[in-house]
Every structure is written in C-alpha cells, then in structure tokens.
Amino acid sequence: MDSVNPRGFLSLRRVLIIRGWRPVAGFQDVTVMAALGMSFLASSLRRYSWSGVAFSLFLLVLGVQWALLVDGFLENVSTGKVVITLLRYRDLATMSAVSVLISLGAILGKANLLQLLVMVPLEVTAFSTMRMVNRRFLNIDDHSNMMHIYVFSAYFGLTVAYCLSRGLPSGIQEKDRTATSPSLFAMLGTLFLWTFWPSFNCALLNDPNERKNAVFNTYYALAVSTVTATSVSAWAHPQGKINMTHIHNAVLAGGVAVGASCHLISSPWLAMVLGFVAGLISSAGAECLPVCFNQVLGVHDTCGVYYTFSLPGLLGGITYIVLLTLQISWTKNSMTGYQVLYSEALRMAVASNALCLVFSLVSGFLTGLFLNLKIWKRPHITKYFDDQAFWKFPHLAVGF
C-alpha cells in the first residue's frame, strides 16, 4: 500500500482552488440554500405544503433563467450579447431569484401558479433594474447592492399581498394554519438556511479578509438571534412553551440584519448585539404584528415576511449607515482623503436605501394590481391555502 503524502494533498487542493473549485463550492452553497432552505421554509401550512415546496422550486429555476437574461442585457446593452459565466450564474442570477422566494412567503396560498408565473419576470426585472441604477449612478458595490434583497423582496411581497388579500373571500384565512408534520419540514428549511447563510452573505466579497469577517460575523449574529428567539418565545408563553412559528423565522433574523455590514464589523460583540436586537424584534413581531396586519392594515402576510426579512433588513441598513458615520468620525482629524471617501459612501448608502424602498413599493403595488386582474384567475379554482386546487392526490388520499 502506498504511503500517504500530505504535501500531495495540499498541492491538489491548491490546484483545485486555482482552477475553480472554490467558486463551484460557493455555487453549491447558494443553490442549496435557495432550493432546499427557501422551499422547505414555505411548507409549514397544513393543507398547502405540496404547493409550497414545488412552487418554490419552479419559481427558483424560472427566476434564475430570467435573471441571466435581464442582467446580461443590462450589462451589455451596446453589444447585444449576453455573457454567461459561473460567477454571474451563481451570484447574480441565483441570488436575484431568491428575491422571488422571499416575496412568495407573503402571498403563499393566495395566488395560483399562473399568477406566480407572471410575478417572477416582473419582480426580477424590477430588482435587477434597481441594482443597475445603484451601480451606475450611486456607485454602490455589488455586495451592498445585493444585500438590498431582504428589504426589497419583503416590501414587494407585502405590497402584492395587500392587493391580493382584498380579493379573498371572507373567512378564508382560517385555513391558514400549520400542522405538526409540515412544521417539521419547515424547520428543516430553517436549518438549511441557517447553515448556508454565511456563504450567502459573503458570496460577492472578493477580499479574503472581508470574506472571513463576513462568515464569522454572520455566524455570531445567527447564533445569538437563535438563543434570543428561543428564549423570548418561551418567556412569552404563560407555561413556558416554545412556539415553532417563532423558531421558523426569528432564528434567521440575525443573518438578515448583519448582511449589509458583515464585512465592516471588526469586533464579534457588535455582530452579537446586532443578532440579539434582530432576534428580539423578529420575535416580538411574530407575536404582535399578525393581528395588526390582518385586521388593521388588511395585509395577510402568510409566512411572516415582515418580521423575518423586512424589519431585520431595515435594521441592517441602518447599521451599515451608522458604521459609515463612525468611520467618518474616526478619520476626521488624521486622514482627510479617507474622510471624503467615507462621506461620499455615506450619502450613496442613504440614497440607495431610499431608492430600494421606493422601487419595492411602487413595483410591488403595480404588480399586485396587475395580478389581481380576472384574466389570471382560473374560474374553476375557488380554493385558497389548499393543495387540492393544484395537485392530483392518490386514491388513498381522498378526503385530504
């Protein structure tokens, strides 16, 4: 038997990294997070678990294809050619398609497959256009630009849900309930998202030190938000019981909140504080906001997108602006050139966040109005939050 040569393994690993092994590994992380994590997270409804998983996969692959075309067209308008590379497929197309899966959580069970099919190109086009404007006119880097995905997708989906919720029959929202087995599969999606979220947050960072900081800080924030969500959920119940709905969503809040600034945070305690605040906000939102949204605002948020992505995403945007402001104050007396650079970045960051909100609300409202037209509603489908409207069940499942 031949002896093992450790140097040979190191040389092989170095060759694999040089020839593209690391980008392939990153592609797998982002794809697993999107395909398995987001799909299973949408399977928590008692009578809509089949549609939640299958529709998520359908929207993902459709969104990736459309994002490749839109991003390629926006990048190469003059040449008229679409250049497809592994980096563009992994980072731009797949990550852009995740925006549709986040928005799907707000309208799950209220839209048929035809409406979802129409929503995909509209949302991906709006998100890609917003990123193009930020890149060309505000000089926003790719990482910060992509991290707007949380706020954009959440408000886009909530605005569409506002339009679709007004056409629902009275009392239909009583079917929006979870069950034990679907909740277990949804928890599986949460585990996939929790595991691969550091790869998602650092996918567009090129500097090795920034990537390392992004991975560490994302993990710190996720860990603390998990502890916070579990503790708050048990504390809020009179008998100290944990609500699985809180665990599905609030444990992920730390990864959302730290996304924009994960590479700028220099101390672990800052990421941990951010994860604690995000977990607290998300847990409190899961406890209080559903009643406010459903009864006061008339917005039916099926999977809690508002307190899972929107509020933590806004917290992350504010944190990014605060960190840039602190960097300006630190360089005020010694480095005038860096101060001017950070001041310009601060103004662009504020403008970029405002542009994200405007784009998401306007495009979401127009999309919601368009999807609410009768031409997209199949007459024979009268069931909401019910798989029976879309799937053929085995004979043994009659009465499901």
C-alpha positions in Angstrom: 0.0 0.0 0.0 1.4 3.4 -1.0 2.2 5.8 1.7 0.1 9.0 2.1 1.8 12.2 1.1 0.3 15.2 2.9 2.1 17.6 0.6 0.5 16.0 -2.3 -3.0 16.7 -0.9 -2.1 20.3 -0.2 -0.8 20.7 -3.8 -4.0 19.1 -5.2 -6.2 21.4 -3.1 -4.2 24.4 -4.3 -4.7 23.3 -7.9 -8.4 22.8 -7.4 -8.8 26.3 -5.9 -6.9 27.9 -8.7 -8.9 26.0 -11.4 -12.3 27.0 -9.9 -13.1 24.5 -7.2 -13.9 27.3 -4.7 -16.5 29.1 -7.0 -18.2 25.7 -7.5 -18.4 25.2 -3.8 -19.9 28.6 -3.4 -22.4 27.9 -6.1 -23.5 24.8 -4.3 -23.9 26.7 -1.0 -26.1 29.3 -2.5 -28.1 26.8 -4.6 -28.8 24.5 -1.6 -29.8 27.5 0.5 -32.3 28.6 -2.2 -33.6 25.3 -3.4 -33.9 23.4 -0.1 -33.9 26.2 2.5 -36.5 28.5 1.0 -38.6 25.7 -0.4 -39.0 23.8 2.8 -39.5 27.0 4.8 -42.6 27.6 2.7 -44.1 24.1 3.6 -45.5 25.0 7.0 -49.1 25.3 6.0 -51.4 22.4 7.0 -53.0 22.0 3.5 -50.5 23.8 1.3 -47.2 22.0 1.9 -47.0 20.3 -1.5 -47.6 23.6 -3.3 -45.2 25.5 -1.0 -42.2 23.2 -1.9 -42.9 22.6 -5.5 -43.9 26.1 -6.4 -40.7 27.4 -4.8 -38.5 25.2 -6.9 -40.5 26.2 -10.0 -40.1 29.9 -9.3 -36.4 29.5 -8.5 -35.4 27.9 -11.8 -37.6 30.3 -13.7 -36.2 33.3 -11.8 -32.6 32.2 -12.5 -33.2 31.9 -16.2 -34.9 35.3 -16.4 -32.2 36.9 -14.2 -29.5 35.7 -16.5 -31.2 37.3 -19.5 -32.0 40.6 -17.7 -28.7 41.1 -16.0 -26.9 40.2 -19.2 -28.9 42.6 -21.3 -28.5 45.5 -18.8 -24.7 44.9 -18.7 -24.2 44.6 -22.4 -26.8 46.9 -24.0 -24.3 48.2 -26.6 -23.1 44.7 -27.8 -26.5 43.0 -27.6 -24.9 39.8 -26.3 -25.5 38.0 -23.0 -22.3 36.6 -21.4 -22.9 33.7 -19.0 -20.2 32.9 -16.5 -20.2 30.8 -13.4 -19.8 33.9 -11.3 -22.8 35.5 -13.0 -24.9 32.4 -12.7 -24.1 31.8 -9.0 -24.0 35.2 -7.6 -26.2 37.4 -9.7 -28.8 35.0 -11.2 -29.3 32.6 -8.3 -29.2 35.3 -5.6 -31.6 37.6 -7.6 -34.0 34.6 -7.9 -34.0 34.3 -4.2 -35.9 37.7 -4.1 -38.9 35.9 -5.6 -38.8 33.1 -3.0 -38.8 35.7 -0.2 -41.7 37.5 -1.7 -43.5 34.2 -2.1 -43.8 33.9 1.7 -46.1 36.9 1.8 -48.5 35.7 -0.9 -48.3 31.9 -0.3 -51.7 30.3 -0.7 -53.4 33.4 -2.2 -52.0 33.2 -5.8 -52.3 30.4 -8.3 -49.4 29.1 -10.4 -50.3 31.4 -13.4 -50.1 34.5 -11.2 -46.8 33.3 -9.8 -45.5 32.7 -13.3 -46.3 36.3 -14.2 -44.8 37.7 -11.0 -41.4 36.2 -11.5 -40.2 38.2 -14.5 -41.8 41.4 -13.1 -40.0 41.2 -9.8 -36.7 40.0 -11.1 -36.7 42.8 -13.7 -37.5 45.4 -11.0 -34.8 44.1 -8.7 -32.2 44.0 -11.5 -33.1 47.5 -12.6 -32.8 48.8 -9.1 -29.3 47.2 -8.8 -28.3 48.7 -12.2 -29.3 52.2 -11.1 -27.4 51.8 -7.8 -24.3 50.6 -9.6 -24.2 53.1 -12.4 -25.5 56.3 -10.7 -24.7 55.7 -7.0 -21.5 53.7 -7.3 -22.8 51.0 -4.9 -20.6 47.9 -4.8 -22.0 44.5 -5.7 -22.2 43.2 -2.1 -24.1 46.2 -0.7 -26.2 46.3 -3.8 -27.3 42.7 -3.4 -27.9 42.9 0.3 -30.9 45.2 -0.5 -32.6 41.9 -1.5 -34.1 41.4 2.0 -35.9 44.8 2.2 -36.8 44.9 -1.5 -38.3 41.4 -1.6 -40.2 41.8 1.7 -41.9 45.1 0.8 -42.5 43.9 -2.8 -44.2 40.8 -1.5 -46.2 42.6 1.2 -47.5 45.1 -1.3 -48.6 42.4 -3.7 -50.2 40.6 -0.7 -52.1 43.8 0.1 -53.6 43.8 -3.4 -54.4 40.1 -3.4 -55.7 40.0 0.1 -58.5 42.4 -0.7 -60.0 39.8 -3.2 -60.1 36.9 -0.8 -63.5 35.6 0.3 -64.4 36.3 3.9 -63.2 33.7 6.4 -60.8 32.0 4.0 -57.8 33.0 6.2 -59.0 30.5 8.8 -57.4 27.8 6.6 -54.0 29.5 7.1 -52.8 27.1 9.8 -49.8 25.0 10.5 -49.6 21.3 11.4 -47.0 19.1 13.1 -45.6 17.4 10.0 -45.5 20.5 7.8 -43.9 22.5 10.6 -41.2 19.8 10.9 -40.3 20.2 7.2 -40.4 23.9 7.6 -37.9 23.6 10.4 -35.7 21.6 8.0 -35.7 24.6 5.7 -34.7 26.8 8.6 -31.8 24.5 9.3 -30.6 24.7 5.7 -30.9 28.5 5.6 -29.2 28.8 9.0 -26.3 26.6 7.8 -25.6 28.3 4.5 -26.4 31.9 5.3 -22.8 32.8 5.9 -22.0 31.7 2.3 -24.9 33.8 1.0 -23.7 37.0 2.8 -20.1 36.7 1.6 -20.7 35.5 -1.9 -20.0 38.8 -3.6 -17.0 39.8 -1.4 -13.6 39.4 -3.2 -11.2 40.4 -0.4 -10.2 37.3 1.7 -10.2 39.3 5.0 -13.7 40.7 4.2 -15.0 37.2 3.4 -13.6 35.9 6.6 -15.2 38.7 8.7 -18.5 38.2 6.8 -18.6 34.5 7.7 -17.6 34.9 11.3 -20.0 37.9 11.9 -22.9 36.2 10.2 -22.4 33.1 12.4 -22.2 35.2 15.5 -25.4 37.1 14.7 -27.3 33.9 13.7 -26.2 32.2 16.9 -27.3 35.0 19.2 -30.6 35.5 17.3 -31.3 31.8 17.7 -30.8 31.9 21.5 -32.8 35.2 21.7 -35.8 33.8 19.7 -36.0 30.6 21.7 -35.8 32.4 25.0 -38.3 35.1 24.1 -40.7 32.5 22.7 -40.6 30.5 25.9 -40.9 33.7 28.1 -43.9 35.0 26.2 -45.9 31.8 26.8 -47.7 31.5 30.2 -46.5 27.9 30.6 -43.0 28.5 29.1 -43.7 26.6 25.9 -41.8 27.4 22.7 -43.7 28.5 19.5 -42.4 26.7 16.5 -43.5 29.6 14.3 -41.1 31.9 16.1 -38.3 29.4 15.6 -39.0 29.1 11.9 -38.5 32.8 11.4 -36.8 34.7 14.2 -33.7 32.5 14.4 -32.8 33.7 10.9 -33.2 37.4 11.7 -29.5 37.7 12.7 -28.3 36.7 9.3 -30.6 39.2 7.6 -29.6 42.1 9.9 -25.9 41.6 9.5 -25.9 41.1 5.8 -25.0 44.7 4.6 -22.4 45.3 7.2 -21.0 41.8 7.9 -17.6 42.7 6.3 -17.3 46.0 8.1 -17.8 44.8 11.7 -14.4 44.4 13.4 -15.5 43.0 16.8 -17.6 39.9 17.4 -19.6 41.6 20.1 -21.0 44.1 17.6 -22.4 41.2 15.5 -23.7 39.5 18.6 -25.5 42.7 19.7 -27.0 43.1 16.2 -28.2 39.5 16.3 -29.7 40.0 19.7 -31.7 43.1 18.6 -32.7 41.4 15.4 -33.9 38.3 17.2 -35.8 40.4 19.7 -37.5 42.5 17.0 -38.4 39.4 15.0 -39.8 37.5 18.0 -41.9 40.5 19.1 -43.1 41.0 15.6 -44.1 37.3 15.3 -46.2 37.7 18.5 -47.8 41.1 17.8 -47.8 42.0 14.1 -50.1 39.3 12.6 -53.1 40.8 14.3 -52.2 44.3 13.3 -51.5 43.4 9.7 -54.6 41.3 9.2 -57.2 43.4 11.0 -55.9 46.9 10.8 -53.9 47.2 7.5 -55.7 44.4 5.6 -52.4 42.8 4.7 -52.3 39.0 5.0 -48.6 38.0 5.5 -48.7 34.2 5.2 -45.2 33.3 6.4 -44.3 36.3 8.4 -42.1 38.0 5.8 -42.4 41.4 7.5 -40.8 40.4 10.8 -38.4 37.8 9.2 -36.9 39.9 6.5 -38.3 43.4 6.4 -37.6 44.6 10.0 -34.2 42.9 10.3 -33.3 44.2 6.8 -34.1 47.8 7.8 -32.1 47.3 10.9 -29.2 46.1 8.8 -29.4 49.1 6.5 -29.4 51.5 9.5 -26.4 49.6 11.0 -24.5 50.0 7.7 -25.1 53.7 7.7 -24.1 54.1 11.4 -20.8 52.2 10.7 -20.0 54.5 7.8 -20.8 57.5 10.1 -18.4 56.2 12.8 -15.7 55.7 10.2 -16.1 59.3 9.2 -15.6 60.5 12.8 -12.6 58.2 13.3 -10.8 59.7 10.2 -11.9 63.3 10.8 -8.6 64.6 12.2 -6.0 62.5 10.5 -7.0 61.4 7.0 -8.8 64.0 5.0 -8.9 61.9 1.9 -10.5 58.9 3.6 -13.0 61.2 5.3 -14.1 62.5 1.9 -14.3 58.9 0.6 -16.5 57.7 3.6 -18.7 60.8 3.4 -19.4 60.1 -0.2 -20.1 56.4 0.6 -22.5 57.5 3.4 -24.5 59.7 1.1 -24.7 57.0 -1.5 -25.8 54.4 1.1 -28.6 56.6 2.3 -29.8 57.3 -1.2 -29.5 53.6 -2.1 -31.7 52.5 0.8 -34.3 55.1 0.0 -34.3 54.0 -3.7 -34.7 50.4 -2.6 -37.9 51.2 -0.6 -39.4 53.3 -3.4 -38.6 50.6 -6.1 -40.1 47.8 -4.0 -43.3 49.6 -3.0 -44.0 51.1 -6.5 -43.2 47.9 -8.4 -44.9 45.7 -5.9 -48.1 47.8 -6.0 -48.2 47.8 -9.8 -47.5 44.0 -9.9 -50.3 43.4 -7.3 -52.8 45.4 -9.3 -51.8 43.5 -12.4 -52.1 40.1 -10.8 -55.5 41.0 -9.3 -57.0 41.2 -12.8 -59.5 38.5 -13.6 -57.6 37.2 -16.6 -55.1 35.5 -14.3 -57.7 33.8 -12.1 -58.8 30.4 -13.3 -62.6 30.1 -12.8 -62.6 26.5 -11.5 -60.1 27.2 -8.8 -62.0 28.5 -5.8 -59.9 27.1 -3.0 -57.1 29.1 -1.3 -54.5 27.6 1.0 -55.4 24.2 -0.3 -53.3 21.8 -2.4 -56.4 20.2 -3.8 -56.8 23.0 -6.3 -53.4 22.2 -7.9 -52.5 18.6 -7.3 -53.8 15.2 -8.1 -53.7 13.1 -5.0 -53.5 9.3 -4.8 -56.8 7.4 -4.3 -55.8 6.7 -0.7 -55.7 10.4 0.0 -59.3 11.1 -0.8 -60.7 13.4 1.8 -57.3 15.1 2.4 
